[in-house]
Structure formats: structure tokens, C-alpha cells
Amino acid sequence: MSTRAIRGAIQVEANTAAEIAAGVKELLPAILSANNVAISDVISVILTATPDLVADFPAAAARDIGFGGVPLLCASEIAVPGALPRVIRVMLHCETSAAASEITHVYLKGAMALRKDLAQ
């Protein structure tokens, strides 16, 4: 087993607790599924939000879907002029037998524009 970091992002429609939760609840399971990783394999998760997303903590939604025993950290992205708005980003650290080249990074909805080379 190796420790790997998996990236992902999703753009949500609005700065509401419901939209932030829905985005996290779509993105985290997609990352796990794409990489055949169980929550029990997750070491920690860093969740960031663009400065326009302040209605709730993304980690709250992660706990709702089973990440309660996983160390979670929320942070704000820097406010770069012209950056894509309403984006939640994730860096998930896990134990896996997958090689680094086999890791699938997951970019959903409008966040696909961030990494067109990796987007689903």
C-alpha cells in the first residue's frame, strides 16, 4: 500500500448551505468510486472553497456522508481576479495499492474548465 493524494473540484450553483452540501456529497463519492477507495482507506481530506462560498463549511457535508472519523480541514482559496467562482476543491489523502499513474482526479460540472486534461 502507498499513500496517495487525489484531487478534485466541483462548481456549485449558489452560495447556500444546500448547494455546498450537494457539491461535496457529489464530489467525494465520485473521487472514492473513480479510485476504488473506501472511506476507511482515507487518511485526511483538505476542502477549500472560493471566497464567494461562505454559507457553510464543506466539511460538515463530508461528515454527513461518513467522513466523521476522518481528519477534515476547510480553507479558503485565494481571491484571484477572474478565477472561476463558487468552486469547492478537495485534496484527499488515502492508502491504496494504485500506482500514482493510476490515480483518477475528478473535476465535475463547471470545474471541468480548471483541468480539461483530467475532467470527467
C-alpha positions in Angstrom: 0.0 0.0 0.0 1.1 3.5 -0.7 -0.1 6.9 0.4 -1.6 8.9 -2.5 -3.2 12.3 -2.8 -6.3 12.6 -5.1 -7.5 16.0 -6.3 -11.0 17.0 -7.3 -13.2 20.0 -7.7 -16.8 20.9 -8.4 -18.6 24.2 -9.2 -21.8 24.8 -7.3 -24.7 27.0 -8.4 -25.0 29.3 -5.4 -23.6 30.3 -2.0 -26.1 28.3 0.0 -25.6 25.6 2.6 -27.7 23.3 0.5 -25.6 23.8 -2.7 -22.3 23.5 -0.8 -23.5 20.3 0.8 -24.8 18.9 -2.5 -21.5 19.6 -4.2 -19.5 17.9 -1.5 -21.9 14.9 -1.5 -21.5 14.6 -5.2 -17.7 15.1 -5.4 -16.4 13.0 -2.5 -18.2 9.8 -3.5 -17.1 10.3 -7.2 -13.5 10.5 -6.1 -13.8 7.4 -4.0 -15.6 5.5 -6.7 -13.2 6.5 -9.5 -10.3 5.3 -7.5 -11.8 2.2 -5.8 -11.1 3.7 -2.4 -13.2 3.1 0.8 -13.7 5.8 3.4 -11.7 3.5 5.8 -8.7 4.0 3.4 -8.8 7.8 3.7 -6.2 9.4 5.8 -7.3 13.1 5.6 -9.2 15.5 3.4 -8.5 19.1 2.8 -11.5 21.0 1.4 -11.2 24.5 0.1 -13.9 26.9 -1.2 -13.6 30.1 -3.2 -14.1 33.3 -1.2 -17.7 33.6 -2.5 -18.7 30.4 -0.7 -19.3 31.2 2.9 -22.8 29.8 3.7 -21.4 26.6 5.3 -18.3 24.5 5.9 -17.8 21.9 3.2 -16.5 19.5 5.9 -20.0 19.5 7.5 -21.4 17.7 4.4 -18.4 15.3 4.4 -19.3 14.2 7.9 -22.9 13.7 6.8 -21.8 11.0 4.3 -19.5 9.0 6.5 -16.3 11.1 6.9 -16.9 11.7 10.6 -13.8 9.7 11.6 -11.5 11.3 9.0 -9.5 14.4 9.8 -11.0 17.2 7.7 -9.8 20.7 7.2 -11.5 23.6 5.4 -9.7 26.6 4.0 -10.4 29.5 1.7 -8.9 29.7 -1.8 -7.1 32.9 -2.6 -9.1 35.6 -4.3 -7.5 35.6 -7.7 -9.2 38.2 -10.1 -11.1 36.4 -12.8 -10.9 32.9 -11.2 -13.8 30.5 -11.6 -16.4 31.3 -8.9 -18.2 29.0 -6.5 -15.7 26.2 -6.6 -15.1 23.6 -3.9 -11.7 21.8 -4.2 -10.6 18.7 -2.5 -7.3 17.0 -1.8 -7.9 13.6 -0.4 -5.1 11.6 1.1 -5.5 7.8 1.1 -3.8 4.4 1.3 -4.1 2.5 -1.9 -2.4 -0.2 -4.0 -2.8 2.0 -7.1 0.3 3.5 -8.7 0.5 7.2 -8.9 -0.2 7.0 -12.7 -3.4 5.1 -12.0 -5.0 7.8 -9.8 -8.1 9.4 -11.2 -8.5 13.1 -10.3 -12.2 14.2 -10.5 -13.4 17.5 -11.8 -17.1 18.0 -12.1 -19.6 20.5 -13.6 -18.1 23.9 -14.3 -14.8 22.9 -12.5 -14.0 20.8 -15.6 -12.6 24.0 -17.0 -9.9 24.0 -14.3 -8.3 20.8 -15.6 -9.6 19.9 -19.0 -6.9 17.3 -19.2 -8.3 15.5 -16.2 -12.1 16.3 -16.3 -14.7 13.5 -16.4 
